[in-house]
């Protein structure tokens, strides 16, 4: 009895295999000096340019309020990108159908070297455009932040306390120290719990009912709004303590960090080959020792990436801190007292009617971003150096 779809799947696999083999072989042999292939491949960016030009004209003739200009340009970028993707998909499908039977290549009107080179250029341009679409918003935000905040960034902002309302000057030293304190508490609570949960799901909870419950809970927590987590932390910490505190803020941010670290750790550990575990078991090493000394060490780089992703996510959160830490205009590093934090200070200054506070809000936002970048970079450098020493 024939299995439905079997021949279709076989033909698809054979087609893709033949396509990739031919691309790799012919590209190595015919790439240099293939003018026809280059000309055909360069049609792709021309189609992209034409489609963007058309959509640009449509967008520019559309009357939108001034506050919707950003949405207008976003629509222009993505709508202009779609026709080019459709064109590229058509080229790829045509090439795949042509290469399904190698005899068809000699019968086509296009030179044989056009197909592999055009596919290569199409893939290259696709990756470059995807890279631009991902990185461009990041550089745009960071560039605008530097433009608005660099003029207000000085030593007083980093070392002085906030000035009373109406006075010029002052700084955010208490908020910077408070943010470091709260993030330190969140990391101490969230990182071990998240890594431990990820280890359990990857090494012990696969296929089990409890593991499925933990995995589902982690996925749900990833989508819970931060303000809801702030309310939960308010209920379980602030109400019991009967006062706001830095500890409550750290607990709220730790709850947000745990699901991201858990799922990332699980996925990284699952990427470690099973043969490594089996080799350790064959040497008589226990499972817990294998997990900590071999499996986790092998996936350490990916685990650290997940930790830094969770850290960067919670570092700029304001809503949970409004319900837990509350903020403080004075210097306070006591875990059981309300503490200042950069996101809270930026939120307060940005909503004020004073230009001096607006200026400091931009500078504080720039300081917050720089703190996150430096923290992530420092941890990454330390982990890479540790891996190199271990390899030696």
Steps between C-alpha positions, in 0.01 A plus 500: 500500500647835395545764767327826404744775428803269497592564136447872544732509800762291319488724194528810718801364686670391178430837342647694790802269522571535129452876520747549784757264350484672164520845653808410702679325214420742223553805716854389581571432132324785325460787743810691392453658160132412471359828370162349419462366853590834654256688274217262581578511871504880506139506379392419856607830662359689200163337559530589869581863413211526255250349744616734776478797265142412413393451861688818598296701252178349637601573859610856428169581332309360798397776739572394857512701824849604614499249785462212250803581286701218661230246418497634144870437450476157664222408258721622217792277603307178547257540209789576270681191621210260431495523116872429492452192718230375264731558204784318672275206586392479137862490385585229752203286400582542132861405562394196703267382225772553240753306704267210574631337188854593407422454129267800512790732571649450155161565339416822681556836337708618797871413527570224751702729725208742548306274735761435773637854504156660509396271784817587691452874452133472587583323826778747577279802442221341705729458798638852462155654482382297801809616688427862410135473603601357838796726577368827352237560773761428768747750356222752440384485862851503642609781267203718593560425866863607469396812311253606770693385806870555432474876552361452852741227602764623744675399819236667718231274358697194613614625840245753630162458665180638340434868553166634632235605251593818317875486565745441215751218517509192715544141397378143529766336715243350737297361208806342338602333826141393566466341157823308553371379838160390370647326195752326725219365719303391194804320357576323829142375520415442136815360339546190723127424490480539122811292427387233746156479338658481154731218611204309641297537181788396273653217706228362725159631397480394136176312438380538859176662605663731754756609240219587259332707771824688574561560129145624445518729804829645376352572158198669657717715728697618198186663365366651822515884499756646734240706686318180595821355642545824692153459654582138595825608666305774679259239636758245613775734628386860554175419676669247727782741586256793519744728316671543164858378469786421265453133586145506362627656177769233469240225549279648227787519252618150596155360415536657157850360448426138593289388198741644244802339665312172546402457137836616368691264729279209400549561129877541536535178698291310247747606230782315678549163320374195686830323428676733746268393780534134407879525498492647852265227620731240349783636714288451811417868558166558671221685322505808719876529463473456124233769480694758702857433386454394137158578353453840662859598433462410134189717468632778726528760224135459400384498862686824570337651192159416643594651835617821336183513290287475814718757677471748214125449488435582867762775535272761346170389653306773678153358569607230750709750694207740535319236708801374694793741533301824461813719471692730731639851455771431758791261527387159625660157455296327768323192366194569718450862394367667184787546258557719196549338160590636160177391324292663776707817489472520120124443521458774761716751316346428160148567633598825670440848347860614556748518213793433734346170606425411138866554420609278786246235399668466159841481664373239748362288219838511328673400825258208541569369150876535548478313832317212333747483210802512729358234732420261217838560334692449825328169571554387142872581513540326835325185374706491180823535694392224734424272206842571347676420824300180535591402145869551572 
